[in-house]
């Protein structure tokens, strides 16, 4: 599904653990291309439904494994580099428009399975500090990452970092 402006609707997923670290993963294909999980919204699909479908397909988590902490207010867009635009397809997709979700992991990290879907998109995942992915993601996604991270930061600081684990590893909130 491509909108009239050439953008494919998509959801982006920022998953935080109870230590305030966020998950990002390396794309399959031998490249050193790391990103947050993300995926397309199907025709007529609600973004939140797409979020949970993509969450399960890409990292093996179900709705019961996470809590939605926040979502970006509007669509954040990025354009693909010209060499990645498939001009021979109709309609032409020039980029993605995304709703970004900040999730808190409720289950054990052992529940994360990048090999749970039919054809894995990732071959490795890691926990990172909040701003780390911004300097490492491919350049054409960098501004969308910056906008999403900046918009979601107040909720992250209030509801994830401030509610991190106490000295026993339990949630402080």
C-alpha positions as CSV (number, residue, x, y, z in Angstrom):
1,X,0.0,0.0,0.0
2,X,1.5,3.3,-1.1
3,X,-0.2,6.7,-0.3
4,X,-0.9,9.3,-3.0
5,X,2.4,11.0,-2.2
6,X,4.5,7.9,-2.7
7,X,5.0,6.9,0.9
8,X,4.4,3.4,2.3
9,X,2.7,3.4,5.8
10,X,4.9,1.7,8.4
11,X,5.3,1.2,12.1
12,X,8.6,1.6,14.0
13,X,9.3,-0.1,17.3
14,X,11.5,1.2,20.1
15,X,11.6,-1.6,22.7
16,X,13.1,-0.7,26.1
17,X,14.1,-3.1,28.9
18,X,13.8,-2.3,32.6
19,X,17.4,-1.0,32.6
20,X,16.4,1.7,30.1
21,X,18.3,0.1,27.2
22,X,16.7,-0.2,23.8
23,X,16.7,-3.1,21.3
24,X,18.0,-2.8,17.9
25,X,18.9,-5.5,15.4
26,X,21.2,-6.2,12.5
27,X,19.6,-6.9,9.1
28,X,20.2,-10.3,7.5
29,X,22.4,-10.1,4.4
30,X,26.0,-9.8,5.6
31,X,25.8,-6.0,5.9
32,X,26.5,-4.2,9.1
33,X,23.1,-2.5,8.8
34,X,21.4,-2.1,12.2
35,X,18.0,-0.7,12.8
36,X,15.0,-0.7,15.0
37,X,12.3,-3.3,14.1
38,X,9.8,-1.8,11.7
39,X,7.3,-3.0,9.1
40,X,4.6,-2.1,6.7
41,X,1.0,-1.5,7.5
42,X,-1.4,-3.6,5.4
43,X,-4.4,-2.1,3.5
44,X,-7.1,-1.3,6.1
45,X,-4.9,-2.4,9.0
46,X,-4.8,-0.2,12.1
47,X,-1.3,0.9,13.0
48,X,-1.5,-0.8,16.5
49,X,-2.5,-4.1,14.9
50,X,0.4,-3.7,12.5
51,X,2.7,-3.0,15.5
52,X,1.8,-6.3,17.2
53,X,2.0,-8.3,13.9
54,X,5.4,-6.9,13.1
55,X,6.6,-7.3,16.7
56,X,5.8,-11.0,16.5
57,X,7.2,-11.5,13.0
58,X,10.4,-9.7,13.6
59,X,11.4,-10.4,17.2
60,X,9.0,-13.1,18.3
61,X,7.2,-11.0,21.0
62,X,3.4,-11.0,21.6
63,X,1.2,-8.3,22.9
64,X,1.3,-9.8,26.4
65,X,5.2,-9.4,26.4
66,X,5.1,-5.6,26.1
67,X,3.4,-2.5,27.3
68,X,2.8,0.4,24.9
69,X,4.3,3.5,26.6
70,X,3.8,6.1,23.8
71,X,3.3,6.6,20.1
72,X,4.4,9.5,17.9
73,X,1.5,12.0,17.3
74,X,1.8,12.2,13.5
75,X,3.5,10.4,10.6
76,X,7.3,10.7,10.4
77,X,8.6,10.4,6.9
78,X,11.9,9.5,5.2
79,X,12.7,9.4,1.5
80,X,14.7,6.5,0.0
81,X,17.9,7.3,-1.8
82,X,17.2,7.4,-5.6
83,X,19.2,4.2,-6.2
84,X,16.7,2.3,-3.9
85,X,13.5,3.7,-5.5
86,X,12.0,1.0,-7.8
87,X,10.8,3.3,-10.5
88,X,9.6,0.4,-12.6
89,X,6.9,-0.5,-10.0
90,X,3.5,1.1,-9.9
91,X,2.8,2.9,-7.7
92,X,6.3,4.1,-7.1
93,X,7.3,4.1,-3.4
94,X,9.7,7.1,-2.7
95,X,9.9,6.4,1.1
96,X,8.1,5.5,4.3
97,X,5.8,7.3,6.6
98,X,5.9,5.9,10.1
99,X,4.1,5.8,13.4
100,X,6.7,5.1,16.1
101,X,5.9,3.1,19.3
102,X,7.8,3.1,22.5
103,X,7.3,-0.2,24.2
104,X,8.4,-1.6,27.6
105,X,9.5,-5.2,27.7
106,X,7.4,-7.0,30.4
107,X,8.7,-10.5,29.7
108,X,12.1,-12.0,30.1
109,X,14.5,-11.1,27.2
110,X,14.7,-14.8,26.6
111,X,11.3,-14.3,24.9
112,X,13.0,-12.3,22.1
113,X,13.3,-14.5,19.1
114,X,14.6,-13.1,15.8
115,X,14.2,-16.4,14.2
116,X,10.5,-16.9,15.0
117,X,9.1,-15.7,11.6
118,X,9.2,-17.6,8.3
119,X,12.1,-15.6,6.8
120,X,14.1,-13.7,9.5
121,X,14.9,-10.1,8.9
122,X,17.6,-9.9,11.5
123,X,20.5,-12.2,12.4
124,X,21.5,-10.5,15.6
125,X,20.1,-8.1,18.2
126,X,21.6,-6.1,21.1
127,X,20.6,-3.6,23.8
128,X,21.9,-0.1,23.3
129,X,21.8,3.2,25.1
130,X,18.9,5.5,24.0
131,X,20.7,7.8,21.6
132,X,23.3,5.3,20.3
133,X,21.3,4.1,17.2
134,X,21.1,7.7,16.0
135,X,24.7,7.8,15.0
136,X,24.8,4.3,13.6
137,X,21.7,3.9,11.5
138,X,21.8,4.4,7.7
139,X,21.9,8.1,6.9
140,X,18.6,8.4,5.1
141,X,16.8,7.1,8.2
142,X,18.7,9.3,10.7
143,X,16.4,12.3,10.8
144,X,13.3,10.1,11.4
145,X,15.1,8.3,14.2
146,X,16.1,11.7,15.7
147,X,12.5,13.0,15.5
148,X,11.0,9.7,17.0
149,X,13.6,9.5,19.8
150,X,13.2,13.2,20.6
151,X,9.4,13.0,20.7
152,X,9.3,9.9,22.8
153,X,12.1,11.0,25.2
154,X,9.9,12.6,27.9
155,X,7.9,9.4,28.3
156,X,11.0,7.3,28.2
157,X,12.6,9.4,30.9
158,X,9.5,9.5,33.1
159,X,8.1,5.9,32.7
160,X,11.1,3.8,31.8
161,X,14.3,5.4,33.2
162,X,12.7,6.8,36.3
163,X,10.9,3.4,36.9
164,X,14.0,1.3,36.3
165,X,15.0,-1.6,38.5
166,X,15.6,-1.2,42.2
167,X,18.5,-2.8,43.9
168,X,16.8,-6.2,43.7
169,X,16.1,-6.0,40.0
170,X,12.4,-5.3,40.5
171,X,10.6,-2.3,38.9
172,X,10.9,0.8,41.1
173,X,7.4,2.0,40.1
